[in-house]
Each structure stands twice: as C-alpha cells, then as structure tokens.
Amino acid sequence: MYVPKVLIYSHIMIHLLTIPMAIVYGNLMEWVLHKYVLHGLGRSKKNIFSFHWHSHHKTARKNNFYDSAYEKPWEGTALTEKLSLFALIILHLPLAWHYPLFFATIAIYSIYYYRMHRKMHLNPEWGKKKFPCHWDHHMGKNQDCNWGVTCEWVDKVMKTRRPFYMDLKIRRF
C-alpha cells in the first residue's frame, strides 16, 4: 500500500511537536502543583503533602536555602518527593501509547526537576545563581509566590514573580 511521503513526514512532525508541548506542560504543572498542592493542601499537617511546607521549607529557611534531607535521597522528604514524581509519571502512562515522545519528555522533565531541585538545596550558592526564582521563593519575605522551581516564565505570566534577592551580579532580568 502506497502512503504519500507528506503523510509520513506530517505524522513525524506532529510527534516531534509534542516535545516542546510537554516541556511547556511540565513548566505549568510545576507551578500549579507547587502552588495548589504543596502550598495549598500541604499546609495542613494531616495532609500527605505536608512534608513540603512543614519540613522542606522550614529546613531550607533555617539553613540559608540548604536542605540536608537531600544528602540521603532514599530517605525522608527526598524519598517522598521522588515517589510523588514517580506517581505523576505513572499517572501520565496512558499517554505513552499515542504520544510516546510527550510521555518520554514528561518523564525526563520529572527527573530533571528532581535533580535540579536537589542540587539547588545541596549547593545554595549555585542554586541562588542559576535559579533565583526558587531562591526568592524560600528566602524572601513572602513564600507564597515564586512558584516556579526550574523556570520562572510561568510566574512572570501569572504575575507571581516577586524578586527578593537583589544582588545584580546574579539576577537575570
């Protein structure tokens, strides 16, 4: 059976377009989950997500952005964060059949998110320089803004970006 090349190429292009779409989706999900799940639901000590507010934020703020929980990635809050991300990947598994590149990008984005977040809190100077939005989220006066962890464009669009660390040598404008 003959299939015109244009159909084959358009099918490939559609799949390739799902990669940037997944990155944008990952950025949006990062912001939404951080704001409404980790800071919304997680404020209650009885909630499964309370580790974020009651442990991670408390520790990072007390230790100038450093969180020792990430030294042992298979224990405590670091493990809880990993398991939460794994659950999100599993939740997106039905997309893998029809949109394999979208699913793969979401999985890779989740790993990227965890690795960057961990590195930020184990190396605060690096985190402050490379991800000032997340530094501001933890160390600024108002911890109910700057929801982006690995990107800040969603905060800028949603008007929740509030710079606090004003060292012009590292601030990206």
MOKARA-V984805 format. One record per residue. RES is the residue in one small letter. PSI is psi in degrees with one decimal (999 if undefined). Layout:
# MOKARA-V984805
RES&PSI ; RES&PSI
This chain:
# MOKARA-V984805
m&130.1 ; y&129.7 ; v&121.3 ; p&141.6 ; k&-33.7 ; v&-35.8 ; l&-39.1 ; i&-47.5 ; y&-38.6 ; s&-35.8 ; h&-43.4 ; i&-43.0 ; m&-40.3 ; i&-44.8 ; h&-39.8 ; l&-33.0 ; l&-21.6 ; t&-18.1 ; i&-56.4 ; p&-31.3 ; m&-39.6 ; a&-34.9 ; i&-45.1 ; v&-44.7 ; y&-43.8 ; g&-42.2 ; n&-45.1 ; l&-43.2 ; m&-38.9 ; e&-47.6 ; w&-49.7 ; v&-48.7 ; l&-38.5 ; h&-45.7 ; k&-53.0 ; y&-28.7 ; v&-59.0 ; l&-37.6 ; h&-24.2 ; g&-76.1 ; l&-35.9 ; g&-9.1 ; r&-28.9 ; s&126.7 ; k&-19.7 ; k&-10.8 ; n&147.6 ; i&-23.9 ; f&9.6 ; s&-20.6 ; f&-35.2 ; h&-52.7 ; w&-46.7 ; h&-15.8 ; s&-59.6 ; h&-50.3 ; h&-42.7 ; k&-46.2 ; t&-47.2 ; a&-41.6 ; r&-39.8 ; k&-29.7 ; n&30.8 ; n&47.0 ; f&-12.5 ; y&135.6 ; d&106.3 ; s&-15.5 ; a&-28.7 ; y&-8.8 ; e&-28.3 ; k&83.2 ; p&-8.3 ; w&22.7 ; e&161.0 ; g&-138.8 ; t&-30.7 ; a&-41.4 ; l&-41.1 ; t&-41.5 ; e&-44.0 ; k&-45.5 ; l&-37.0 ; s&-43.1 ; l&-38.8 ; f&-41.0 ; a&-39.1 ; l&-38.7 ; i&-45.1 ; i&-40.0 ; l&-31.0 ; h&-0.5 ; l&-37.0 ; p&-22.5 ; l&-18.9 ; a&-34.4 ; w&-48.7 ; h&-29.4 ; y&67.8 ; p&-36.1 ; l&-34.5 ; f&-49.8 ; f&-46.4 ; a&-40.1 ; t&-40.5 ; i&-43.2 ; a&-45.3 ; i&-39.7 ; y&-40.6 ; s&-41.6 ; i&-44.0 ; y&-46.9 ; y&-51.3 ; y&-46.1 ; r&-42.4 ; m&-43.7 ; h&-43.9 ; r&-47.7 ; k&-38.4 ; m&-43.7 ; h&-12.3 ; l&-22.1 ; n&76.9 ; p&-36.7 ; e&-42.3 ; w&-45.5 ; g&-42.0 ; k&-39.3 ; k&-45.1 ; k&-29.2 ; f&65.0 ; p&-27.9 ; c&-42.4 ; h&-35.5 ; w&-48.9 ; d&-36.4 ; h&-43.8 ; h&-39.9 ; m&-11.2 ; g&171.0 ; k&-38.7 ; n&110.3 ; q&6.1 ; d&46.4 ; c&179.3 ; n&57.1 ; w&-20.7 ; g&134.4 ; v&-52.1 ; t&-5.8 ; c&152.7 ; e&-0.3 ; w&-34.0 ; v&-40.6 ; d&-39.7 ; k&-43.0 ; v&-42.5 ; m&-0.5 ; k&38.2 ; t&9.3 ; r&117.9 ; r&98.6 ; p&135.7 ; f&-37.3 ; y&110.2 ; m&28.4 ; d&107.7 ; l&-17.7 ; k&-28.1 ; i&-13.2 ; r&130.3 ; r&120.0 ; f&999
